[in-house]
Amino acid sequence: MTGDEVGEAGLKTVMPTLTIAMNAIIIQMFHFSAERQAMSPVNFAQIQLQIREMGQLAPRVARERLERVELARRCLAELAEELDALRSRVAQVVQHAPTLRCAVPLDQPLTAHLPPAPQLPLHSLLAADGSQINPNAHDPEPFGVINVGVFIMRPGLGDAPREVVRSRLLCQEALYNRRGHLLSEEVVALRRDLSERQELLELARNQPAPVLTLTDGPLELFREPREDEDFRQPFADYLHVLQELAEAGVMTAGYVDKPRADLVVRLLELTLLPQDALSRAGVDRPLRGVGDTDLFWPLLAPGERTAVFAIQSGLSNRFTDRLALHFFYLNVGSAAHPWLARVEIPAWMAVQPQLLDLLQAALLWQCRQMGGRPYPYALQRAHEVAVVRLEEKQQLEEMILAELRRQGLMVGERSHKQSGKDLLSKRHR
Amino acid sequence: MNSIEIGRLLRANISGCVVGCRVAQINLPAFGAMVRIPLEAGLDIYGLIYDIRIEDDGLVRQLVTTEGISEEVILDNRQNRNVPLEISVLFVGYAVNGEVRHLLPPRPPLTLDAMYPCSADELRRFSAHGRFGYFRHVLRAADLPLGELLAAHLQQAQQVHRAAGAPEWISQATQELITLLRDDYPTLMGVLAAIGECAEG
């Protein structure tokens, strides 16, 4: 037997033992790994497989989407001047599909790209943002808070800007709707939207004109439930405030960063529908996955905006006459990094070119202040002023409980379920 | 007595403290200036400012990349935003009912205690008391820019002593430093060089 053969025989003898030991280690590792996974909120092993599948599909999905983007861009170019035909098409389709949601062109070509005006004759800029604490039935004493921050700038006057914070506590009767249900997150959010606008109205009245008020997100509200009485009255109040702003000549705009809207794309889709399928508008989506920004970013140089479009939708139809909703896209980015924002405005502003110029220049000035991540500085600051953090919620809760105890009242207890969740969140922090 | 508040206490220990104030606050004291923190009745802690730190946050870091940042935005960040300027103070003594002691205070000040700049008279009285016993607190603080701190303090103190008819104070102070640092030649040279620069200036 050679040395090699001796070694090989020895190895054969040792191998089963080694294999058993290795298997034991692997089994232990598996158990340890499974235990670790049980503690984690995500099963990474499962997700990893799905990510791999997604990655394999991604090139085909991207290729198909690119084909639809190219088709949409061709449609845009071909229909750029067909404004009357497009408006007629929308009117025709709405008869078959009344809840149709799309853009409606006004009097400028779809491919219009308008440079900013050179001057900035804006004297007052007010931006509002809000945050909220939603009532939670699991808390010892449910309460809610609507917090609105307003940031006021007076460009060119050399003043330091001003911060205003208005906080409203929702407690006792104010926590419940007429049916005795605790207010939902959606309803509190709607009231917050209304409060933002009300604060802007009150503060804008004392500012030197021209005055621009800004909020984050669209002017159109998407809160549910839309037909509920919890929605109806705040929505009517919201429209009333917009009307008062319009009567006071105070400009109003909703700024949508990284917009995903496809309103213009949906307009183009109407032209691709067969005549006998008009009721399928918005349901059959030949350009699905294509966004308006796909259409406009190649067209808009830095600082340029698109033409103004009206919005056709079931909800937007409640914004009538001077308040009818309109929008345009604006490239607030640079040549190296274009960045499109969608800006919503009411009709009374849409028909005044000098106000559009002013708004465009003001937004560009605001976005420039934020350097490489353009976003209106005043909105950023309003958000910073308004945001309510978890620690503040806890502090407010302690204040409420202390007041109730001072009044000699029994206070409730946190639900066991919530206590358990709090323990978990502390462990994960 | 100058009663303009510089800021309020953020944190402290027995040998020093950090005070926060708004970035745009006027009448900010200079590096090396003497400050006073009044505690309960009759007790005042004295210290020297050895560091002034301007903190940042995410927004400020983003704004610094902006070209042509507007005046309003600069004012907003200096006056409104909650980004304080931090002033670090080294305690060098205290006074009980006006009687100066060059010892560490009996206890540190508490959160949000106010800090004030010392008037010329306070600076003169504190630095003229005894035989420069407070220098040892500065010399013990190894991590500080000793030479620069002493030079800045001596320059400010010299002015008030000279104005009060005691021009010899500065040479006595320098002589005391030479004595205290006679066994630490590198530090002594650094301190004397800084004082020399100060005198030339």
Interface residues (C-beta under 8 A of the other chain):
Chain A: M153 R154 P155 G158 D159 A160 P161 R162 E163 W365 R368 Q369 M370 G371 G372 R373 Y377 Q380 R381 E384
Chain B: L59 Q62 L63 V64 T65 T66 E67 G68 I69 S70 E71 E72 V73 L75 D76 R78 Q79 N80 R81
